[in-house]
């Protein structure tokens, strides 16, 4: 089940938080994973990203989630600073694992 919250302008899409439900066996609680928080560059700094992140957090709380998680690329210091200002912490003891393209096909054939 995929949920999207859209804000629209008369001209074009301005922003998008794309998220989906998760479950933490560690917390024994549901959670939300924020796959993408996208705001066009010309609208960044206007409060749209903050409003979207707050909205997703409110949804998580209303659904009884134990946490809201997402990833950020290490080179994206503007996003890192924004997330820290919003109260996010960074889990240094976890690594992202990915299998894509040929590696995914190879794994599926094992």
C-alpha positions in Angstrom: 0.0 0.0 0.0 1.6 3.2 -1.2 0.5 6.6 0.1 1.2 9.9 -1.5 0.3 13.4 -0.2 0.3 15.9 -3.1 0.2 19.7 -3.1 -0.6 21.2 -6.4 -0.1 24.6 -8.0 -2.3 25.8 -10.9 0.8 25.3 -13.1 2.6 22.2 -12.0 3.4 19.8 -9.2 5.4 21.6 -6.5 6.2 18.9 -4.0 5.9 15.3 -3.1 6.4 13.2 0.0 6.4 9.5 -1.1 6.2 7.1 1.8 5.1 3.6 2.8 4.3 1.6 5.9 7.0 -0.5 7.6 7.1 -2.7 10.7 9.9 -2.7 13.2 10.4 -6.1 14.9 12.8 -4.3 17.2 10.2 -1.9 18.4 7.3 -4.2 17.7 5.5 -1.3 16.2 4.5 0.0 12.8 6.5 2.8 11.2 6.7 4.9 8.0 9.5 5.0 5.6 9.9 8.3 3.7 11.2 7.3 0.3 11.4 10.8 -1.1 10.7 14.3 -0.1 10.9 16.4 -3.2 10.5 20.1 -3.6 11.5 21.9 -6.8 14.7 24.0 -6.2 13.0 27.3 -6.8 10.6 26.6 -3.9 13.1 25.3 -1.4 13.4 27.5 1.6 9.7 28.5 1.4 8.5 26.1 4.1 7.0 23.5 1.8 9.5 20.8 2.7 9.0 21.5 6.4 5.2 21.4 6.0 5.4 18.1 4.2 7.7 16.5 6.7 5.4 17.6 9.5 2.4 16.2 7.7 4.1 12.8 7.3 5.1 12.9 11.0 1.5 13.7 12.0 0.3 10.7 9.9 2.9 8.5 11.6 1.7 9.6 15.0 -2.0 9.2 14.1 -1.2 5.6 12.9 0.6 4.7 16.1 4.0 4.4 14.5 7.1 4.0 16.6 9.3 5.9 14.1 9.6 7.7 10.8 12.7 6.9 8.8 14.4 8.0 5.6 17.8 8.1 4.0 19.9 11.1 2.9 22.9 11.1 0.7 26.1 12.0 2.6 27.0 14.7 0.1 23.6 16.5 0.5 24.6 18.8 3.4 21.6 21.2 2.8 19.2 18.3 3.4 21.3 16.9 6.3 21.2 20.4 8.0 17.4 20.6 7.3 16.7 17.2 8.8 18.8 18.0 11.9 16.9 21.2 12.4 13.7 19.1 12.2 14.9 16.9 15.0 16.3 13.9 13.0 19.2 11.8 14.3 21.6 9.8 12.1 22.2 6.1 12.7 25.9 5.6 12.1 25.8 1.9 13.0 23.5 1.0 10.0 24.4 0.6 6.4 22.2 0.7 3.4 22.2 -2.5 1.3 21.2 -2.5 -2.3 21.0 -5.0 -5.1 20.2 -3.5 -8.5 20.3 -4.2 -12.2 22.4 -7.3 -13.1 23.1 -8.0 -9.5 19.4 -8.2 -8.8 18.8 -10.5 -11.7 21.8 -12.7 -10.5 20.5 -12.9 -7.0 17.0 -13.8 -8.2 18.4 -16.7 -10.2 20.4 -18.3 -7.2 
